[in-house]
């Protein structure tokens, strides 16, 4: 595995690999189109990350992907297509097109933003997420070949953390885990806030933090609150979203006990909200 693959997998970073004087001499900053020295406010790359896999009760497997935007201020948008695609094509389409900077919540990057479910007999095949940005193509393979990538699916006894049950309606059908569920489309107008809500059932964890993100779409999305707290008794998490341009959007909502839960790869629940925005 080359250094690019190792970095994209989350095991090393260019900061570590290119920090010695000898390496800097071979890779002078002034001759690169992105900085090799540190995370910066802007001008850096975004790379896909393969986080691991787990088996589902029906025998299929779930591959989990996130991403790392090395900028602290600059968000990056890469539409679906030749610069942002998953191969084989049957798994393409759910990946984000909007890549937020280093998260405000204290995490080092964005974890578990999409999953791909593959059949039980997937074997040694792989699913590759490809991102081209600032002239660099980053391709990260998801696979089942290594036990070191094995993840807990919904619960972890070692850390006593659990993926909460999320719903789009208080009495609606709930779900758990990273794969999430996609909502029926909501309607919105440019510049007019729309209220968004999800509900969590009573939780085994003391609380859940609920975070809201733009996942796909042509314009900017402004949330009046990007984080809410749902107590152990469960309840509603709500925010408003305002859209700068018309088009089809997808928002992502994540419910998680705490930051440590994210960085130990278990356990949280995603939801995806479609919004059709008109003038």
KARAHU-V707759 format. One record per residue. N is the residue number from 1. SS is DSSP state (@ for helix, = for strand, . for the rest). PHI is phi in degrees with one decimal (* if undefined). Layout:
n->N ss->SS phi->PHI
n->N ss->SS phi->PHI
This chain:
n->1 ss->. phi->*
n->2 ss->. phi->-76.5
n->3 ss->@ phi->-64.4
n->4 ss->@ phi->-63.5
n->5 ss->@ phi->-64.8
n->6 ss->@ phi->-63.4
n->7 ss->@ phi->-65.4
n->8 ss->@ phi->-63.0
n->9 ss->. phi->-76.0
n->10 ss->. phi->95.0
n->11 ss->. phi->-90.6
n->12 ss->. phi->-140.4
n->13 ss->. phi->-132.3
n->14 ss->@ phi->-60.8
n->15 ss->@ phi->-59.6
n->16 ss->@ phi->-72.8
n->17 ss->@ phi->-72.6
n->18 ss->. phi->-119.3
n->19 ss->. phi->-96.1
n->20 ss->. phi->-78.5
n->21 ss->@ phi->-56.4
n->22 ss->@ phi->-63.5
n->23 ss->@ phi->-69.1
n->24 ss->@ phi->-62.6
n->25 ss->@ phi->-64.6
n->26 ss->@ phi->-77.4
n->27 ss->. phi->-129.4
n->28 ss->. phi->-63.1
n->29 ss->@ phi->-57.9
n->30 ss->@ phi->-68.8
n->31 ss->@ phi->-104.8
n->32 ss->. phi->-114.2
n->33 ss->. phi->-97.4
n->34 ss->. phi->-151.9
n->35 ss->. phi->-77.4
n->36 ss->. phi->-97.5
n->37 ss->. phi->-94.4
n->38 ss->. phi->-165.9
n->39 ss->. phi->-66.5
n->40 ss->= phi->-127.9
n->41 ss->. phi->-65.5
n->42 ss->. phi->-156.9
n->43 ss->. phi->88.9
n->44 ss->. phi->-94.8
n->45 ss->. phi->-90.0
n->46 ss->= phi->-124.1
n->47 ss->= phi->-132.0
n->48 ss->= phi->-73.9
n->49 ss->= phi->-135.2
n->50 ss->= phi->-94.1
n->51 ss->= phi->-102.0
n->52 ss->= phi->149.8
n->53 ss->= phi->-147.6
n->54 ss->= phi->-147.2
n->55 ss->= phi->-90.6
n->56 ss->. phi->-97.8
n->57 ss->. phi->-56.9
n->58 ss->. phi->-86.6
n->59 ss->. phi->96.7
n->60 ss->. phi->-69.0
n->61 ss->= phi->-123.4
n->62 ss->= phi->-110.9
n->63 ss->= phi->-97.9
n->64 ss->= phi->-115.2
n->65 ss->= phi->-126.2
n->66 ss->= phi->-132.4
n->67 ss->= phi->-151.2
n->68 ss->= phi->-130.1
n->69 ss->= phi->-92.6
n->70 ss->. phi->-80.7
n->71 ss->= phi->-96.2
n->72 ss->. phi->-89.2
n->73 ss->. phi->-120.5
n->74 ss->. phi->-88.4
n->75 ss->. phi->-84.4
n->76 ss->= phi->-127.0
n->77 ss->= phi->-119.0
n->78 ss->. phi->-131.9
n->79 ss->. phi->-61.2
n->80 ss->. phi->-59.6
n->81 ss->= phi->143.1
n->82 ss->. phi->-66.8
n->83 ss->. phi->-102.5
n->84 ss->= phi->-157.1
n->85 ss->= phi->-147.7
n->86 ss->= phi->-114.2
n->87 ss->= phi->-120.7
n->88 ss->. phi->-67.2
n->89 ss->@ phi->-63.5
n->90 ss->@ phi->-63.3
n->91 ss->@ phi->-101.3
n->92 ss->. phi->-82.5
n->93 ss->. phi->125.3
n->94 ss->. phi->-92.5
n->95 ss->. phi->-67.5
n->96 ss->. phi->-66.4
n->97 ss->. phi->-109.4
n->98 ss->= phi->-115.0
n->99 ss->= phi->-122.7
n->100 ss->. phi->-69.3
n->101 ss->. phi->-65.1
n->102 ss->. phi->-47.0
n->103 ss->. phi->-61.2
n->104 ss->. phi->-73.4
n->105 ss->. phi->-83.8
n->106 ss->. phi->97.6
n->107 ss->. phi->-70.9
n->108 ss->. phi->-79.2
n->109 ss->. phi->-160.3
n->110 ss->= phi->-100.1
n->111 ss->= phi->-103.6
n->112 ss->= phi->54.7
n->113 ss->= phi->-84.3
n->114 ss->= phi->-143.8
n->115 ss->= phi->-132.3
n->116 ss->= phi->-128.8
n->117 ss->= phi->-99.2
n->118 ss->= phi->-116.8
n->119 ss->. phi->-70.0
n->120 ss->. phi->-60.0
n->121 ss->. phi->-94.9
n->122 ss->. phi->-62.7
n->123 ss->. phi->61.7
n->124 ss->. phi->-91.6
n->125 ss->. phi->-69.8
n->126 ss->. phi->-144.1
n->127 ss->= phi->-115.3
n->128 ss->= phi->-115.2
n->129 ss->= phi->-95.8
n->130 ss->= phi->-115.4
n->131 ss->= phi->-128.1
n->132 ss->= phi->-110.3
n->133 ss->= phi->-149.7
n->134 ss->. phi->52.6
n->135 ss->. phi->83.0
n->136 ss->= phi->-111.5
n->137 ss->= phi->-102.8
n->138 ss->= phi->-109.8
n->139 ss->= phi->-123.2
n->140 ss->= phi->-119.8
n->141 ss->= phi->-87.1
n->142 ss->= phi->-99.1
n->143 ss->. phi->-157.4
n->144 ss->. phi->-114.2
n->145 ss->. phi->-76.3
n->146 ss->. phi->-124.3
n->147 ss->@ phi->-67.4
n->148 ss->@ phi->-70.6
n->149 ss->@ phi->-97.2
n->150 ss->= phi->-70.0
n->151 ss->. phi->-114.4
n->152 ss->. phi->-72.0
n->153 ss->. phi->-84.9
n->154 ss->. phi->-124.9
n->155 ss->= phi->-143.9
n->156 ss->= phi->-134.2
n->157 ss->. phi->-68.8
n->158 ss->. phi->-61.4
n->159 ss->. phi->-111.9
n->160 ss->. phi->53.3
n->161 ss->= phi->-123.3
n->162 ss->= phi->-144.9
n->163 ss->. phi->-74.9
n->164 ss->. phi->-74.7
n->165 ss->. phi->-90.9
n->166 ss->= phi->-107.7
n->167 ss->= phi->-140.1
n->168 ss->. phi->-87.5
n->169 ss->. phi->-132.2
n->170 ss->. phi->-58.7
n->171 ss->. phi->-110.9
n->172 ss->. phi->-86.1
n->173 ss->. phi->-75.1
n->174 ss->. phi->-99.6
n->175 ss->= phi->-148.7
n->176 ss->. phi->-132.5
n->177 ss->. phi->102.6
n->178 ss->. phi->-70.0
n->179 ss->. phi->-64.8
n->180 ss->. phi->68.8
n->181 ss->. phi->-136.8
n->182 ss->= phi->-98.4
n->183 ss->. phi->-76.3
n->184 ss->. phi->-66.1
n->185 ss->. phi->-63.6
n->186 ss->= phi->-99.3
n->187 ss->= phi->-109.4
n->188 ss->= phi->-145.9
n->189 ss->= phi->-117.5
n->190 ss->. phi->-58.2
n->191 ss->. phi->79.1
n->192 ss->. phi->-112.4
n->193 ss->. phi->-60.4
n->194 ss->= phi->-119.7
n->195 ss->= phi->-81.8
n->196 ss->= phi->-121.9
n->197 ss->= phi->-142.7
n->198 ss->= phi->-133.9
n->199 ss->= phi->-121.5
n->200 ss->= phi->-115.3
n->201 ss->. phi->-66.6
n->202 ss->. phi->-49.6
n->203 ss->. phi->-108.7
n->204 ss->. phi->-73.4
n->205 ss->. phi->-85.2
n->206 ss->. phi->-56.9
n->207 ss->= phi->-163.4
n->208 ss->= phi->-128.8
n->209 ss->= phi->-86.5
n->210 ss->= phi->-117.6
n->211 ss->= phi->-115.8
n->212 ss->= phi->-116.5
n->213 ss->= phi->-138.9
n->214 ss->= phi->-75.8
n->215 ss->= phi->-109.8
n->216 ss->= phi->-143.5
n->217 ss->. phi->140.3
n->218 ss->. phi->-81.4
n->219 ss->. phi->-119.3
n->220 ss->. phi->-80.8
n->221 ss->= phi->-125.0
n->222 ss->= phi->-111.1
n->223 ss->= phi->-96.2
n->224 ss->. phi->-72.4
n->225 ss->. phi->-147.4
n->226 ss->. phi->-90.5
n->227 ss->= phi->-140.5
n->228 ss->= phi->-135.0
n->229 ss->= phi->-119.6
n->230 ss->= phi->-110.7
n->231 ss->= phi->-72.5
n->232 ss->. phi->-60.3
n->233 ss->. phi->-73.2
n->234 ss->. phi->84.3
n->235 ss->= phi->139.9
n->236 ss->= phi->-94.1
n->237 ss->= phi->-116.7
n->238 ss->= phi->-138.2
n->239 ss->= phi->-155.2
n->240 ss->= phi->-121.6
n->241 ss->= phi->-127.2
n->242 ss->= phi->-122.6
n->243 ss->= phi->-110.0
n->244 ss->. phi->-88.6
n->245 ss->. phi->-141.4
n->246 ss->. phi->-71.6
n->247 ss->= phi->143.2
n->248 ss->= phi->-97.3
n->249 ss->= phi->-121.8
n->250 ss->= phi->-131.6
n->251 ss->= phi->-107.2
n->252 ss->= phi->-117.8
n->253 ss->= phi->-123.7
n->254 ss->= phi->-127.0
n->255 ss->= phi->-113.2
n->256 ss->= phi->-147.6
n->257 ss->. phi->-67.1
n->258 ss->. phi->-167.2
n->259 ss->@ phi->-62.9
n->260 ss->@ phi->-59.1
n->261 ss->@ phi->-57.7
n->262 ss->@ phi->-62.6
n->263 ss->@ phi->-75.4
n->264 ss->. phi->-101.8
n->265 ss->. phi->67.3
n->266 ss->. phi->-166.4
n->267 ss->. phi->-141.2
n->268 ss->= phi->-151.9
n->269 ss->= phi->-128.1
n->270 ss->= phi->-105.0
n->271 ss->= phi->-137.9
n->272 ss->= phi->-129.3
n->273 ss->= phi->-116.1
n->274 ss->= phi->-85.6
n->275 ss->= phi->-136.5
n->276 ss->= phi->-98.2
n->277 ss->= phi->-110.1
n->278 ss->= phi->-117.6
n->279 ss->. phi->-63.8
